[in-house]
Amino acid sequence: MTRVIHRELRRIWKKPRYVIILTLGIVFSFVFFATLTNEGQPEKIPVAVVDMDGTYLSRRICHELAATQGVDVVAVYDNHTEARKAMQRGEIFAFYEIPHGTYNEVLQFHAPHFGLYTNTAYLLAGMLSYRQMATMGMLAAGAVQREVYRKKGYTDDALMGLVQPIEFDTHPIGNPWVSYKVYLMTVLIPAIIAFLALLHTSYLIGREWKERTVRSWMRKADGNAMKALLGKILPYTFHYSLLALIANLIMFGPMHFPLAGSWPLLMLFTVLLVFAAQCAAVFISGCIGDPQLSMGVTCVYGALCFSLAGFSFPVESMPRVLIAISNLYPIRHYYLAYRDIAIFGNGLEHCWPYLCALVGFSLALLVGAYMFNRHYRQYERSRA
């Protein structure tokens, strides 16, 4: 196997462009997500207010909305049509509509109705603007109630118990800053590295068939398919694992991402993630045999890993078929292990099922080596 590793290192030295491009892609992805969510989550989302009332109460609501951290009131309109056209042009993502006579209804102890319109065609911007403005709407409702109780003669101390009888104390576990940087990078960066390792491994095996160098490759391994495949992928296992470890070192070090559990245990799962992705690529390439088709199947298989990992949409809410399929992805088991280690601070006594699952992908390597050996024997017979 040492001879195969030396052969692969010489091939990397002669044609380093693939390794360099993939490395730069991983670095770019890391820098992109780190700078994209530099503030933790998007802030100053442009919104507007349609103020048809023009009274002290409506102006105060506008000022309080403008003081909200997550949104930025870029315009105040006096009719619904202008706000709707601004939203259609993409200038704003949401707007409040304060109808005419709001303050008079408050003075007459009636319940005025506000309108909240959000553009949910943009998921993140629409969701955040809705959350911020809905919270502001609840505060505005409290302000209106406060004015009503004041008109009825209640003191400020007495009316606060009526306006807000229960106070909530929230505790976001694992991400107290509610930072999208922590949410995205801790799983997405390892997933990108595993995805590229998967594609690169499939390409490397296919290139041997395409360039008709598979005979010299197997000769270096003394005809042993397992030695040939391990010698082929181990240099890249080291390379991608090193990149993943450096990324984790930066995230949990200078970037101060929360890590409640064991650092070495999380690094072990990171290395196993890379190796498991390579084993999956060997299995696909070995079973199919055809370089172009195996590369295409690998792309389809890898592209679904971001959806079936469970960090963007809960797997438990998916159909049972997809729940079962999600177990065929190494990133799914890595995400569950990361959740237990980094967020809940659990040790190996809780994470051993995920460890066994990632180690179990080595069985795919055995099957892939067996199928690869069969294809190679057929290739030798056809050349004889």
N, C-alpha and C positions, 0 to 999 in steps of 0.2 A: 504493500500500500504506500510505502514511502516513495517508491519510484513514481507512482501515479501522482502523488502530491507534488513532487519535484517537477514532473511534466506539466502539471496545471499551473504551477508558479511561473514556469518559463513562458507558457502561453499568455499569462496575465502580463508578464514583463514585455512581451513582444506586441501585444494588443491591449494596452491598458485603458482604451477609451470607454469601454463598456462599464468598467468598475468606476472610473472617474465620473462619468455622466450620472450613474446611479447614486454615487456618493454625493455629488452636487445636488441631485434632486432631493435627497433626504435632508441635506443641510438647508436647502431653500424652503422645504416644507416646514422645518422647525422654525426658521426665522420668520416665515410668513405667518404662521399661527401665533408665534410669540408677539409679533408686532401688531397683528390684526386685532387681537384682544388685549392690547396693552393696558387698557383701563379696567380690565376684568370683565366688563360687559358693555355693549354699545350704549353710549350716552348721547344726550342732546339730539334725540330723534325729532325731526321737524313735525310739529303739530300746529293746529290753529283753533281759534274760537270764533263761533258765530254768535255775536252779542246783539240780539234784537231788543234787549231790555234797556241797556245804557244807563243803569242805575248804580248806586253805591255797591249793592250786593254783587251784581254781575262783574263790575270792575275789580272787586276784591277777589272773586273767584279766578279771574284772569291773572291777577298778580300772584296768587297762591299757586296756580298751575305753572306760571313762568318760573317760580322758585323751586319747582320739582327738579331733582337731579337728572332723571332719566330722559326728560323731554325738553324741547325748546320751542316756545310759542313764537313762530315766525310771522304770523299774520293774525289780525282780528278783522273778521268780515261782518257785514251787517245783513247778509242774506245767505240762504242755503245754497243757491246756485253757484255763487263764486267759490265757496268752499268745495263743492263737489267737483267743479272744473279744475281747481288746484290739485285735488287728490287724483283726478284722472291724468293730469300732467306729471304726476310723481313729485310734486313740490312738497306735499305733506302726506303723512301716513295715517292721521286721525284728526278729528276735530270734534269739539263740544258745540252743541247748539243750545243756547239759552233763550227760550222763547220770550216774546213780548208780554209784559205784565207779571213777570216772575216775582218782583219785589212786592207788588200790590197783593198778589195771592198770599205771600208770606204774612203781610200785615193783616190780611183777613182770615188768617189761620187755615188757609187751604194748602193742598199739597201740589206744588208746581212740578212739572215734568221736564227733565233735561234729556237731550238726545246725545248719544255717543256713537260716532261712526268711525270705523277702523278699516284700513285696507289690508285684509288678510291674504291678499295675493302674494305679499312678501311675508313669509312665515315669521321670521325672527323680529323684524321691525313691527309688524302688525301685532304680534303677541306682546312684545314689551310695551309698546305704546298703549295697548288695551289695558295691560296690568297697571301701568302708571296712572292712566286717566281714570280707570275704574276706581282705583284707590282714592284718587283725588275727588271722584264723584261721591264716594262715601263720606269723605271729609266735608265736602260741600253740603251734603245732606245733614251732617251733624251741625254745620254752621247755621243752616236754615232752622233746624230744630232749636238751636241755641237762641236765635233771634226770636222765635215764637215764644219760648219760655221766658225770655226777658220781657217781652211785651205783656206776658201774663203776670209779671211781678216777681219771678223767681230770682234769687241772688245767684251769683256766679258759682259759689260753692255748692248750692243746692241743685242747680241745673246740670252740673257735670256728671252727677250720678245718674241723671235721667238720660243725658245724651250718650254717654259711654258707660254703661253699668258694669261691663266686663272688659278688662285689659288683657291682651294676649302677649305672652313672652315667647318669641320664636327662637328656635335653636337649629339652624341648618347644619346637620351632622356631616362631617367629612369635607365640607366646603363652606366654611362660615362666612366667607366674603361673597358667596353666590357668584363666583368668578367663572366666566365661560372659558378662560384660559386653562384653569384647572380641569374643568369638565372635558374640554376637547383634547388637550395635549397629552394627558397622562395615558390615554388609551389610543388615540388616533395616531400619534407618532410611532409607537410600537406596531400598530396595525399596518401603517404604511411601509415600515421596514420589513415586516413579515410578508406583505404583499409583493414587494420588489424581490425579496429573496425567493419567493415562490415562482415568479415569472422568470427570474434570472436562471434558476436551476433548470426549469423546463427548456429554456433556450439553450443552455450549455449542453444538455443531453441531445437535443435536436440538432445542434451544430455538428456534433460528432458524426451523426448519420448523414447530414447534408454534405459535409466536406469529405466524406468517405475516409475518415481517420479512426473509425471505431475499431478497426483491426489492430492498429498500433497502440491504441488506448488499452484494449484488452490484453495485448501482449505484455504491456508494462505491469498489468495486474496478474500475470501468469494464468490468464483465462478465467479468473474468478470475478464474477459480476459484482459481488458485494464489495470486494476490495476496490474494484474500478469505480463504483459509484461513491463509496465513502471517500476515496482519494480525490474524487472530482469535487465533492461538495464541501469537504472540511475546510479548505482555505477560505471559502466564502462564508461558512458558518462563523469562523473567527472574525472575519471582516464585518459582517452585519451585526454580530453580537457585540463587537466593540463599539460600533456606532450607536446601538441601542443602549448600551451601558453608559456611554458618554452623555447621551440625551437624558437618561434618567438621573445621572449625576448632576447635570445642570438644573433639571427641573426640581429635584428634591434638595438641591444645595443652594446655589445663589438665588434661584427663583422662589425658594421657600414654599414649595408645594407641600401640603400636609402628608406626612408619612407616620402613621401611628404604630406600625409594626416593624418587622425585621428588614433591614436593608439587604443583607446577603440573601435572604429567602426570596425577596422580590427580584433580585438580580438572577437567581437561579431560574425562576420562571421566565425571565426575559430571554435567557439563552435557550431554554427548552422551547420557547415560542418560535424562535428562528429555526431551530433544528426540525421542529415538527412541521413547519411550513415547507422546508426543503424535502422532508420525507413524503409529504402529500404530493409535491411536484414529481418526485421519483415514481410514486405509485401511478400517477396519471400518465406520465411519459412511458413507463414500462408496460402498462396495460394496453395502451393505444398503439404505440410503436411508430406511427406516422408522425414526423416532426411538426408539420403544419397543423394537423388536426389536434395533436396533443397540446400545442401552444394555444390554440383557440379554446379548447376545453379548460385549460388552466386559467386563461383570462376570465372566462365566464365564472368558473368556480371562485376565483380570487375576488372578483368584483362584488360578489354577494356577501363577502365577509364583513364589510362595513355595516350592512343592514342586519345581519344575523348575529352580530357580536352582542347586541343587547344594550349598548351604552347610549344609543340614540332613540330607540324604541324598545320597550320592555318585551323580551322574548315570551314571557308568560302570557302576554295578551295576544300573541300570534296564534294562528291555527295549529292544531296538534302536529300536523305534518311538518310545518316549519320549525316547531319546537324540537322535533326529532332531528331534522336536518342540521339545525344549529350546532348540535354536538359533533358534527363532522368538521368543524372549523376550529383550529387551534386558538384563534383570537378570542373565541367565546370562553374557553377555559381560562385563558390568561386574564380576561376581564373579571371573571368571577374570583380568581385568586387575588388580583389587584384590589378588588373591593374588600375582601376579607382582611388582607394584609395592611394596606395603606389607610383605609377608612376606619375599619373596626379594630385594627391592631391584633388580629388573630394570628396564631402560629401554625405550624405544620399539622397540628392535631385537627384543625378545621380545614386545611387546604389540601390534605392528602388526596382527596378524590380528583382534584384538578391536576395535581402532580402526576397521578397515575394515568389520567387521560392524555396528557401531553407526552409522557413516556410511551404510552400505548401507540402513538403515531409511528414509533419505530417498527411496529408490525407492518405498517404500510410500506416502509422501506424494504422489509424482507420480501413482501409480495411483489413489490416493484422490481426488486433485483431478480427474483425468479422469472417474472414475465420478460424482463429485459434479456435475460440469458436465453430464453426460448426464441425471442426475435433474433438474437445474434446467431444462434445455431442455424436458424432458417436462412439468414443472410449468408453464412458460410457455405451452406449446401448449395445456395443459388449461384455462388461465385465459383464453386468447384467445377 
